[in-house]
Amino acid sequence: MEEIYQLRLNKEQRKALEKKYGVDRIWSFSRLQTFHNCIQEYVHLYLRHDVPRTDNVYTIFGSEVHDITEGLTKKEFDLTSAKSLWDNFVKRWENDPDGLRFDTEKIKQGYIGNLGHYFTHTNIPEGSKFHTELPVMTKVGGTKEKPHYVFVGYIDTEYIDKEGNVVLVDYKSSSKSSFSKSKLPEKSMQLMLYSIGIHQQENIPYEKIKARFDMMKYVTVHYKQENGKWNTSVQERSIWVLKMQKKLETKLKKLGIDKEEARKLIQIASLANNMDNLPKEVQDQFYITNYYIELDINEDDCNDLLRKIEKQCDEIIELEQLSPDAQDSFADVNHHYNPDDYYDKKLCAYHTSAKFLEQEKTLIGEPQSEFKIEDKGNDVLDLFKSDNKERNDEILMKELFA
């Protein structure tokens, strides 16, 4: 690993870029993503500035994860120190009575356990010219000299691999279900935008750019099949050995180990989440590596993305030119609050704000009766008391409509 660079644009540099390209702002992908997630959140965060940016347990943990990963990449410390830093962070968080919490204990244990394993067993990439948090500029629409929009973002890690490819890595501590085949095009927009920026700035062919998500909670398990060929399986880090139970049973049986002894061996291995107690002949048939989701970076998809982002920016500009009332109406029509939606309920800066909650309370209010029926006994209220057994349905209907 060679020299490492880290840069962040300051305010003066951003102003210089605006002047150079004749634009009124430097866009960030997070701004675009906020508009996509919730228009009301965009309006209140970016236009009215009347709600604070909020943290949640995932942003708190995600920030720490990126800091430790950055230190590993820059070789500031080794895996042993990384795991110690992680454990100390988790301990401070657990001892903080005001700390943000996970939704369930199961989610908490899985998240912390998986990332703890990552900082013990992750594969440190090999290559040269490593950068962390590298600023990359992407021009959208217009011409090279006069783009319609200019984006600046920061790549978690960039380096040159042994084949001379530029590798872009985005670290993700979220679940792989969020990166399913149907969701991947949307999830990959930001990393593809950075790839386009590298292509534009350095004139690097798309085929020489490798972009990937490092899915930190998971490993790729490589195992030898009975026919001698190798196969792979993606598993959560903290339980990967347990998930190999059936395969281990087959391999131990093949070595002549009886069923009860094999069960004990597998149980010990599963609890330790390693195979150190198993026969070497079995250990040699398994190994794990980081689980990466590789993106296909090609010119057609990148051009399609540029057109899509330009259209979204146009829509945002149109929204900003509306009156406040029209903005609210547009937001309500295009993104009505859904209390059953996880983002709206837990993550949205606007819909989790005191401002919104107070507004909802005002709208709902307390039910006000226009008249009051006094309970003086033997009147209409008596008809609804469950202990009034003397009245039958016929009497009830007569008295109700008398």
NORZI-V308504 format. One record per backbone hydrogen bond with DSSP energy under -0.5 kcal/mol. CO is the residue of the C=O (numbers start at 0). NH is the residue of the N-H. E is the energy in kcal/mol with one decimal. If there is no record, write none. Layout:
# NORZI-V308504
CO;NH;E  CO;NH;E
This chain:
# NORZI-V308504
2;129;-1.0  4;131;-2.4  9;13;-2.0  10;14;-2.2  11;15;-2.1  12;16;-1.9  13;17;-2.2  14;18;-2.2  15;19;-2.4  16;20;-2.2  17;21;-0.9  17;22;-1.9  24;26;-0.6  26;151;-2.4  27;31;-1.4  28;32;-2.8  29;33;-2.3  30;34;-1.8  31;35;-2.0  32;36;-2.7  33;37;-2.7  37;41;-1.8  38;42;-2.7  39;43;-2.5  40;44;-2.3  41;45;-2.7  41;46;-0.8  42;46;-1.2  42;47;-2.4  43;49;-1.3  43;50;-0.8  55;59;-2.2  56;60;-2.2  57;61;-2.5  58;62;-2.0  59;63;-1.4  60;64;-2.7  61;65;-2.3  62;66;-1.9  63;67;-2.5  64;68;-2.4  65;69;-2.4  66;70;-1.9  67;71;-2.1  68;72;-2.5  69;73;-2.3  70;75;-2.8  70;76;-0.7  71;74;-1.3  77;81;-2.2  78;82;-2.6  79;83;-1.7  80;84;-2.7  81;85;-2.3  82;86;-2.6  83;87;-2.3  84;88;-2.1  85;89;-2.6  86;90;-2.3  87;91;-2.3  88;92;-2.5  89;93;-2.6  90;94;-1.8  91;95;-0.5  92;95;-1.1  94;96;-0.8  95;98;-1.8  103;107;-2.0  104;108;-2.7  105;109;-2.3  106;110;-2.7  107;111;-2.7  108;112;-2.4  109;113;-2.5  110;114;-2.0  111;115;-2.1  112;116;-1.8  113;117;-1.7  114;118;-2.1  116;119;-1.3  116;120;-2.2  117;121;-2.2  121;123;-0.7  127;159;-2.9  129;4;-1.7  130;157;-2.3  132;6;-0.6  133;154;-2.3  135;152;-2.2  137;150;-2.9  139;147;-0.8  139;148;-2.4  145;142;-1.5  148;139;-3.0  149;26;-3.0  150;137;-2.6  152;135;-2.5  154;132;-1.1  154;133;-1.3  155;132;-1.1  156;168;-2.8  157;130;-2.8  158;160;-0.5  158;166;-3.3  159;127;-2.2  160;163;-1.9  164;160;-2.2  164;166;-0.6  165;167;-0.5  165;209;-3.2  166;158;-1.8  167;211;-2.5  168;156;-1.5  168;170;-0.5  169;213;-2.1  171;215;-2.3  174;177;-1.4  175;178;-1.7  176;179;-1.0  179;183;-2.1  180;184;-0.5  182;186;-2.3  183;187;-2.4  185;188;-1.2  187;191;-2.5  188;192;-2.3  189;193;-2.0  190;194;-1.9  191;195;-2.4  192;196;-1.9  193;197;-2.3  194;198;-2.2  195;199;-2.7  196;200;-2.9  197;201;-2.3  197;203;-0.6  198;202;-1.1  204;207;-1.9  205;208;-1.9  207;165;-2.7  207;209;-0.5  208;210;-0.6  209;167;-3.2  210;294;-2.8  211;169;-2.2  211;213;-0.5  212;214;-0.9  212;292;-2.1  213;171;-2.6  213;215;-1.4  214;217;-1.8  216;236;-2.5  217;290;-1.0  218;220;-0.7  218;234;-2.2  219;221;-0.6  219;288;-1.8  220;222;-0.5  220;232;-1.7  221;286;-1.9  222;224;-0.5  222;230;-2.6  224;227;-1.9  228;224;-3.5  230;222;-2.4  232;220;-3.5  232;234;-0.5  234;218;-2.6  235;238;-1.1  236;239;-1.1  238;242;-1.8  240;243;-1.6  241;244;-1.5  243;247;-2.5  244;248;-2.5  245;249;-1.8  246;250;-2.0  247;251;-2.7  248;252;-2.1  249;253;-1.8  250;254;-0.9  251;256;-2.1  252;255;-1.7  257;261;-2.6  258;262;-2.1  259;263;-1.9  260;264;-2.3  261;265;-2.5  262;266;-2.2  263;267;-2.3  264;268;-2.3  265;269;-2.6  266;270;-2.2  267;271;-2.1  268;272;-1.3  268;273;-1.5  274;277;-1.6  278;281;-1.4  278;282;-2.3  279;283;-2.6  281;284;-1.9  282;285;-1.8  284;223;-2.0  286;221;-3.4  288;219;-2.9  289;291;-0.7  290;214;-2.3  291;293;-0.6  292;212;-2.3  294;210;-0.5  294;296;-1.0  295;297;-0.8  297;301;-2.1  298;302;-2.5  299;303;-2.2  300;304;-2.1  301;305;-2.1  302;306;-2.0  303;307;-2.1  304;308;-2.8  305;309;-2.3  306;310;-2.0  307;311;-2.0  308;312;-2.5  309;313;-2.3  310;314;-2.0  311;315;-2.0  312;316;-2.4  313;317;-2.1  314;318;-2.2  315;319;-2.4  316;320;-1.2  318;321;-1.6  322;326;-2.6  323;327;-2.2  324;328;-2.2  325;329;-2.7  326;330;-2.6  327;331;-2.5  328;332;-2.2  329;333;-2.4  330;334;-2.3  336;338;-0.5  337;340;-2.0  340;344;-2.5  341;345;-2.6  341;346;-0.7  342;346;-1.7  342;347;-2.7  347;351;-1.2  349;352;-1.8  349;355;-0.5  352;356;-2.2  353;357;-2.5  354;358;-1.9  355;359;-2.7  356;360;-2.0  357;361;-2.1  358;362;-2.4  359;363;-2.8  360;364;-3.0  366;368;-0.5  371;373;-0.6  373;375;-1.2  378;381;-1.2  378;382;-0.7  379;382;-1.3  380;383;-1.4  381;384;-1.5  384;387;-1.5  386;388;-1.4  391;395;-2.3  392;396;-2.4  393;397;-2.0  394;398;-2.6  395;399;-2.3  396;400;-1.7  398;401;-0.7
